[in-house]
Amino acid sequence: MENNEEFEQTIQTFSDGIKEIARQTRKLIYKVLPEVVEVVWIRTKKHRIRNRTKRKKLNYFCWVMPATNHVNLGFNYGAELPDPKNLLEGTGKLFRHYKVKSVKELSNPDLIKLLKYSTTYRVPPIN
């Protein structure tokens, strides 16, 4: 994982605590799947993650988006992911998110299972 200047731009207006949660969330994603490709939208402060494949439009599996009091770790097919602990929030047709309010929450084994599964669910394999 390299330091991404664009990612840092998306979090620059947030508190130091939120910045650290966002950085550690990004780090967790790289730990689960080191080959990911990041797409940073500076204006909307959204950081999308996809597998490295040729089918770019169909392989995003999650996103990181800071907010004032938490960082959203979102899942593109979150409504379809197995979530027996009901960690995910949202009412959309497919998208769901988890509000990360502390770095400690990123060690939650149930959250890590969701993240690992999301890297393969409806996502083409890495080429």
N, C-alpha and C positions, 0 to 999 in steps of 0.2 A: 504494500500500500504506500503510495507516495502522497506527499502533502499536496493538496489540490487548492491552488490559489482561488479558483472560482468558488469552491465550497466555502472557503474562509470568508469570501465576500458575502455569501448568503447568510452567514451567522453574525456578521460584524456588528449589527445594531442590537443584538440581544445581550442579556446579562452574562457575566462570566460563567455562572452556573449553567445556564442554558447552552452556552457555547461548548462547555465541557461535555454535557450530556450528548449534544449533537456529534461531537468528535468521537466519543466513545461508542455511540450507536453505529457510526460509519465504520469504526474499527471492528466491531462485532460482525458486521456484514462481511467485511474482508476476511475475517477469521473463518467464517462459515464457508465462504466461497471466494477464494483469493483471485479468481480469474474474472471477476465482474467488471463491467464497463459502467462508468458513471456518466450521467448526463445532468448537468447543473443548469437550472433555470434561475439566474440571478434575480431577475425582476420579481418572480413569484416566490423566491426563497425556497424552491423545491429541488430536491436532489433525488433523481430517479436512478434506479439500479437495474441493470439487465445482464443476462448471460452474454458471453461473447459468441454470437452466432451470426450467420448471414441473414437471417430473417429478423431484422431489427424491430419491426413494428409489433411482433407478437411475443417478445421475450422479456418484457419488463416484469419483474416480480414484486418489487417493493420500492418504497421511497422514504426519504427522511425530510421532515419539514418542521423547523422550529416554530414555537409559539411563545407567548409571553411567560407562561408558567410550566411548560413541558415541551417535549419534542415528540412529534407524531412519527411513529414507525408504521408506515402504511403498507398494506398488502393488496396488490391488484386483484387477486381472487380470494380475498379474505373471507367473503361470505361462504365460500365453498371449502375452506380449509377446516380440518378437524380442530376444534377448539373446545375440548371438554371442560376446561376451567373458565370458559367465557371471558377470556382476556380482551378480546377484540370488541371495539365499539364501532357504531355507524349503522346507517339504515339504507345505504345505497344498494343497488342491485348486485354489485360485485365487490366494491371496495370496502375495506374495513381498516381500522387503525388501532394501535396501542399507544396510549399516552405515557411516555417515559418521563417520570417526574424526578428520578434520581439515577445516578450511574449504577448504584447497587441493584436496581431492578433489572439491569441488563444481564445479570447472572442467573436470572430466573430460568430454571430448566424447561419449563413449559413454554416460555417465550422463545427460547433457543430452538426448541422442537418445531414451533410454528415457522420460524425463520428458515430452518433447514428444509422443511417440507415445501415452503413457498418457492425455494430455488429450483424445484423440480416440477411442481404442479403446473400443468398447462404451459410449460416452458420448454422449448426445443433443447436438446442436449448441446453441450459445448462442442464446437468443431475444432 
